[in-house]
Structure formats: C-alpha cells, structure tokens
C-alpha cells in the first residue's frame, strides 16, 4: 500500500548505544570496528512507495547502497561488506530485515532515523538526525 514518504531524506549520525558489544558479537575485524566507532555516517534514503534506495556515506568517501522493495527478496550488503539476500518487511511502520547474523530494524521517530540491530540478545541502537 502507498504509505507516506516518511523515510526519504538525509540523516547524519548522532549517537549510538552498545556499539562495541554488538560488533564483537557479529565478528567484525578490529580495523573495521575502529573505523566504525562514532563514525559520522550520512544515511540517504530515497523512498518511492515500497521501493527504497538506502545509501550510507562513510567518511573518506566509501559508500554502501542497498536497493530493495518491501516484501521482495533483494541483494544486500552488511556493514562488514558481506553480500547476502534478504527480504525487507514493514512491521508497525518499521522496516525489518534479517541479516545473516543479526536482525535490523529502522524507523522514523521524532524526526530522527532510529536503527536497531539485535544479535544473540545484544541490541545496538544508532540514531541519526535529519539534515536534508
């Protein structure tokens, strides 16, 4: 169903919780852990109905883009660079995707982009503020 374009916009990293515990749990190598800590990632979301282009711009010019349609399987890439297939679902206004070793949700709350990743009981939360 055509929803509101709630996700579209550009968001800059504002803060996170449980980063170290989470990246250790999913087995990220230490150089990637350092690179990602308090990383001013800018997330750009283009939403057209159920079609999404979700781009993360990392400092230093590296970019990861995932393109997906809610309810259809898509080729995705993890924060560690692993490629896999996932079906993104919409549950209670949140985008939900099951990654190989964690579950990821994204929602717009109070004008901010709130992303939560859960792996074996460890919950990592990242908040980004809207900048465009």
C-alpha positions as CSV (number, residue, x, y, z in Angstrom):
1,X,0.0,0.0,0.0
2,X,1.2,3.5,-0.7
3,X,2.3,4.9,2.6
4,X,3.7,8.3,3.4
5,X,7.2,9.0,2.3
6,X,8.3,9.0,5.9
7,X,11.8,7.6,5.3
8,X,13.0,9.8,2.5
9,X,15.8,12.2,3.5
10,X,19.4,12.6,4.5
11,X,20.4,11.8,8.1
12,X,23.7,12.3,9.9
13,X,24.9,10.0,12.7
14,X,24.1,11.5,16.1
15,X,24.9,8.7,18.6
16,X,24.7,5.0,19.3
17,X,24.5,2.5,22.2
18,X,26.2,-0.8,22.6
19,X,28.4,-0.5,19.5
20,X,31.4,-2.4,20.9
21,X,29.4,-5.3,22.3
22,X,27.5,-5.7,19.1
23,X,30.3,-5.6,16.5
24,X,32.3,-8.1,18.6
25,X,29.2,-10.3,18.7
26,X,28.9,-10.3,14.9
27,X,32.6,-10.8,14.5
28,X,33.7,-7.6,12.8
29,X,37.5,-7.3,12.5
30,X,39.2,-4.8,14.8
31,X,40.2,-2.4,12.0
32,X,36.5,-2.2,10.8
33,X,35.5,-1.8,14.5
34,X,37.8,1.2,14.9
35,X,36.7,2.7,11.6
36,X,33.0,2.5,12.5
37,X,33.2,3.8,16.0
38,X,31.4,7.2,16.3
39,X,31.6,7.2,12.6
40,X,29.8,10.3,11.1
41,X,27.9,8.1,8.7
42,X,25.4,10.0,6.5
43,X,22.4,7.9,5.5
44,X,20.5,8.9,2.5
45,X,17.1,7.3,1.9
46,X,15.0,7.6,-1.3
47,X,11.6,6.0,-0.9
48,X,9.1,5.6,-3.7
49,X,6.2,3.7,-2.4
50,X,7.6,0.3,-1.4
51,X,10.8,0.8,-3.3
52,X,13.9,2.0,-1.4
53,X,17.4,3.1,-2.2
54,X,19.3,3.2,1.1
55,X,22.8,4.7,0.9
56,X,25.4,5.1,3.6
57,X,28.2,7.6,3.0
58,X,31.2,6.9,5.2
59,X,33.9,9.5,6.0
60,X,36.7,9.1,3.4
61,X,34.3,8.5,0.5
62,X,33.3,4.9,0.9
63,X,29.6,4.3,0.1
64,X,27.3,1.3,0.6
65,X,24.0,1.2,-1.3
66,X,21.2,-1.3,-0.8
67,X,18.2,-1.1,-3.1
68,X,15.1,-3.1,-2.2
69,X,11.4,-3.4,-2.4
70,X,9.4,-4.2,0.7
71,X,8.3,-7.8,0.6
72,X,10.6,-8.9,-2.2
73,X,14.0,-10.6,-1.8
74,X,16.9,-8.3,-2.6
75,X,20.7,-8.5,-2.8
76,X,22.1,-6.7,0.3
77,X,25.4,-5.8,1.8
78,X,26.2,-5.8,5.6
79,X,28.1,-3.1,7.5
80,X,31.1,-5.5,7.2
81,X,30.8,-5.7,3.4
82,X,29.3,-9.2,3.2
83,X,26.8,-9.8,0.5
84,X,23.6,-11.7,1.1
85,X,19.9,-12.0,0.2
86,X,17.2,-10.6,2.4
87,X,13.5,-9.7,2.3
88,X,12.7,-6.4,4.0
89,X,9.4,-6.3,5.7
90,X,7.3,-3.4,7.0
91,X,6.0,-4.1,10.6
92,X,4.3,-1.3,12.6
93,X,5.9,1.4,10.5
94,X,9.4,-0.1,10.9
95,X,11.5,-1.6,8.2
96,X,12.7,-5.1,9.3
97,X,15.4,-7.2,7.7
98,X,17.1,-10.4,8.8
99,X,20.8,-10.1,8.1
100,X,23.0,-13.3,8.3
101,X,23.8,-12.9,12.0
102,X,21.5,-10.1,13.2
103,X,18.0,-8.6,12.8
104,X,17.9,-4.9,11.7
105,X,15.0,-2.5,12.1
106,X,14.8,1.1,11.0
107,X,12.1,3.6,11.9
108,X,11.5,7.3,11.9
109,X,10.9,8.5,15.5
110,X,10.6,12.1,16.4
111,X,12.0,13.2,13.1
112,X,15.1,11.0,13.6
113,X,16.2,7.8,11.9
114,X,16.5,5.2,14.6
115,X,18.2,1.9,13.6
116,X,18.3,-1.1,15.9
117,X,20.3,-4.3,15.3
118,X,19.9,-7.3,17.5
119,X,22.3,-10.3,17.7
120,X,22.1,-13.0,20.4
121,X,20.4,-10.6,22.8
122,X,22.8,-7.7,22.2
123,X,21.0,-4.7,21.0
124,X,22.8,-2.0,19.1
125,X,21.0,1.3,18.5
126,X,22.0,4.1,16.2
127,X,20.3,7.4,16.0
128,X,20.7,9.9,13.1
129,X,19.4,13.4,12.8
130,X,17.7,14.7,9.7
131,X,19.9,17.1,7.8
132,X,18.0,17.4,4.4
